[in-house]
Amino acid sequence: MDRQRTVYKAYQLERSVLRSWHPRALWLYAKRWLGGDKFHDSHGDDTSQLGGDFIIDRHGVLRLVYPSRDSTDRPSVDLLLGIVQQLE
């Protein structure tokens, strides 16, 4: 956990209420709710912060920088695995 948002700030990730609660996210939550999934408490964390995915090689070089455009935006597993496999 990065409660002080040190990494979040270092990678210049964003926060946006509108993009965090994008219709795609609302649809995802609705489907999960209808499917009986349980939701977890945010424990006071900022639910408007947008995430990102990063791959750093063993030398500390960033090989993937992928800041999310909205809360459902994530790189594909194939992309992530492809980059990791290139590092081996």
Secondary structure, DSSP 8 states (H G I E B T S, - for coil): --TT-HHHHHTT--B-HHHHT-HHHHHHHHHHHHTT------TT--TTB--EEEEE-TTS-EEEEEE-SSTT----HHHHHHHHHHH-
